[in-house]
C-alpha cells in the first residue's frame, strides 16, 4: 500500500518512535502537516522532546485511522524549531496495516463524568462516571436515574499527556442494572452532532487507549 492511498488529512495524530545514532529511543507525539509525493512528509511535534533529536535518526511511524492502525519506517531528514518544532521525514516507499480495527471498538476508561439537560426548572446536572468509550458512543454510570433521553456529556480526559475537555451531545440508547453500589444505573449512549474538534479528540483518545491495550 502506498502512503498516498491513505488520504490522511492534515492534523492527524502520529506516534513517532525515534532511534538515535547512539541507539537511544524515545517516543513523541506529532501531527501530520502534509507531504510531497516521493520526497517528504511534514510532522509537527506537539511537545519539544526532552532528548535532542538528530538528523538521520531512524523513526517508526504509527498513525491511527478510523478503520486501522498503519505503520511505516522513515528517517529524519531535516529539523526546524522556528516558527514551531517540525520535521521533514523521508517519504516511505510503502506502508503496512499494523492492526485492523473494528467499526467502533470500545475501550475501558474509568473517569468522572457530568451529564446535563434542560429540565422543568432549568438546566439540571448529574455526576457519574465513564466506564468505556468508542468514537461513536460510551457506557456511562450514575447513582440516580437520568432525567432525559438526550444529554450533554462532559469529562476531562488526557490525550498526549495533556488534559482536555470532552464535551458531546448523546442520546441514551439503553439502561442496565449493575451490582456496583456506587453506580445504580448504567446506560449506553450514542454521540450525535459531534463537532470536528471533538471528533478529532475522540479519535485521538481512542487511538491512545488502543495503543495501551495489551494485544
C-alpha positions in Angstrom: 0.0 0.0 0.0 1.3 3.5 -0.9 1.1 6.4 1.5 -0.9 8.5 -0.9 -3.6 5.8 -1.0 -4.5 6.6 2.7 -5.7 10.2 2.0 -4.6 11.3 5.5 -6.0 14.7 6.5 -3.9 17.5 8.0 -3.6 17.4 11.8 -4.0 13.6 12.0 -2.1 12.4 15.1 1.1 10.5 14.6 3.3 8.5 17.0 7.0 8.7 16.3 9.3 6.1 17.8 12.8 7.5 17.2 16.1 5.7 17.4 19.1 8.0 17.5 22.7 7.3 16.3 23.5 6.2 19.9 20.6 3.7 19.8 18.7 5.7 22.5 15.0 5.5 21.8 12.2 7.9 22.6 8.5 8.2 21.6 6.9 11.5 20.8 3.5 12.7 19.7 3.1 14.6 16.4 0.6 15.9 13.9 0.7 15.3 10.2 1.0 18.6 8.3 1.3 17.4 4.7 3.5 15.6 2.2 5.2 15.8 -1.2 4.8 12.5 -3.1 8.0 10.6 -3.3 10.0 13.2 -1.4 9.0 14.1 2.1 6.4 14.1 4.9 6.0 17.1 7.3 5.3 16.3 11.0 4.6 18.9 13.7 5.9 17.9 17.1 3.3 18.7 19.8 5.9 19.0 22.6 9.6 19.7 22.3 11.4 16.4 23.0 13.3 16.1 26.3 16.2 14.3 24.4 17.6 16.2 21.4 16.6 14.7 18.1 19.3 14.4 15.4 19.1 14.3 11.6 19.4 10.8 10.0 17.8 9.2 13.1 15.6 6.3 12.2 11.9 6.6 13.0 9.0 4.2 13.1 5.7 6.0 12.5 2.3 4.8 13.6 -0.9 6.5 12.6 -4.4 5.6 14.0 -7.1 5.9 11.3 -10.8 5.2 11.7 -10.5 1.6 10.5 -6.9 0.6 11.1 -3.5 1.5 12.6 -0.9 1.9 9.9 2.9 1.8 10.3 5.9 2.7 8.2 9.7 3.3 8.7 11.4 6.5 7.8 14.4 8.7 8.5 14.5 12.3 9.9 16.0 14.4 7.1 15.5 18.0 8.5 14.6 19.5 11.9 13.2 23.0 12.3 12.4 24.8 15.6 11.0 28.0 14.2 8.3 29.2 13.9 7.4 25.9 15.6 9.0 22.5 16.1 8.6 20.4 13.0 10.4 17.8 10.9 10.8 16.5 7.4 10.6 12.7 7.2 11.8 10.7 4.2 8.8 9.7 2.1 8.1 6.0 2.8 8.2 3.6 -0.2 5.2 1.7 1.3 3.1 1.4 4.4 1.6 -1.6 6.2 -1.7 -2.1 8.1 -0.4 -3.0 11.6 -3.9 -3.6 13.0 -7.4 -3.6 11.6 -9.8 -2.0 13.9 -13.4 -2.9 14.4 -16.0 -0.5 13.2 -16.3 1.2 16.6 -14.1 -0.6 19.2 -14.8 0.1 22.8 -12.0 0.9 25.3 -12.2 0.8 29.1 -12.0 4.3 30.6 -12.9 4.9 34.3 -13.1 8.7 34.8 -15.6 11.2 36.3 -18.4 12.5 34.0 -21.2 15.0 34.1 -24.5 14.8 32.3 -26.7 17.8 31.8 -30.0 18.6 30.1 -32.9 21.1 30.3 -35.4 20.1 33.0 -38.7 21.5 34.2 -36.9 24.0 36.5 -33.9 24.8 34.2 -30.7 23.0 33.4 -30.1 20.0 35.6 -26.7 18.3 36.1 -25.9 14.8 37.3 -22.4 13.5 38.2 -21.4 10.0 37.2 -18.6 8.0 35.5 -17.4 7.0 32.1 -16.9 3.2 32.0 -15.8 2.7 28.4 -15.8 4.8 25.2 -15.6 4.5 21.4 -15.6 7.1 18.7 -19.4 6.7 18.4 -20.6 6.2 22.0 -19.9 5.2 25.6 -21.1 3.3 28.6 -21.9 5.6 31.5 -23.0 5.1 35.1 -24.8 7.2 37.6 -26.1 6.9 41.2 -29.5 8.1 40.1 -31.7 7.6 37.0 -31.1 10.0 34.1 -33.8 12.6 33.6 -33.7 12.9 29.8 -33.1 10.8 26.6 -30.8 13.5 25.2 -28.0 14.9 27.3 -24.7 16.8 27.1 -21.8 14.7 28.5 -18.6 16.4 29.7 -15.4 14.9 31.1 -11.8 15.8 31.4 -9.6 13.3 29.5 -5.8 13.0 29.0 -4.5 12.9 25.4 -0.8 13.1 24.6 -0.2 13.9 28.3 -2.5 17.0 28.2 -5.8 17.3 30.0 -8.6 18.3 27.5 -12.3 18.7 27.8 -14.5 16.1 26.1 -18.0 17.7 25.5 -20.5 15.9 23.4 -24.3 15.5 23.0 -25.6 12.0 23.3 -28.8 10.0 23.2 -29.4 7.3 25.8 -29.9 4.1 24.0 -30.2 1.5 26.8 -30.2 1.1 30.5 -28.9 -1.9 32.6 -28.7 -2.7 36.3 -25.3 -3.2 38.0 -24.0 -4.8 41.1 -21.8 -1.8 41.7 -23.2 0.0 44.7 -21.6 3.3 43.7 -23.5 3.3 40.4 -27.1 2.0 40.3 -27.9 3.0 36.7 -25.7 2.1 33.7 -26.6 3.5 30.3 -25.4 3.0 26.7 -25.1 6.4 25.0 -24.6 7.3 21.3 -22.8 10.5 20.4 -24.7 12.8 17.9 -23.8 16.1 16.2 -20.2 15.8 17.2 -18.1 18.9 16.2 -14.9 18.4 14.1 -12.7 19.3 17.1 -14.4 16.9 19.4 -14.4 14.2 16.8 -10.6 14.6 16.5 -10.3 14.5 20.3 -12.4 11.3 20.4 -10.3 9.6 17.7 -7.0 10.6 19.4 -8.3 9.4 22.8 -9.4 6.0 21.3 -6.1 5.7 19.5 -4.1 6.2 22.7 -6.4 3.7 24.6 -6.0 1.2 21.7 -2.2 1.6 21.8 -2.3 1.0 25.6 -4.5 -2.1 25.4 -2.5 -5.4 25.6 -2.7 -7.4 22.4 
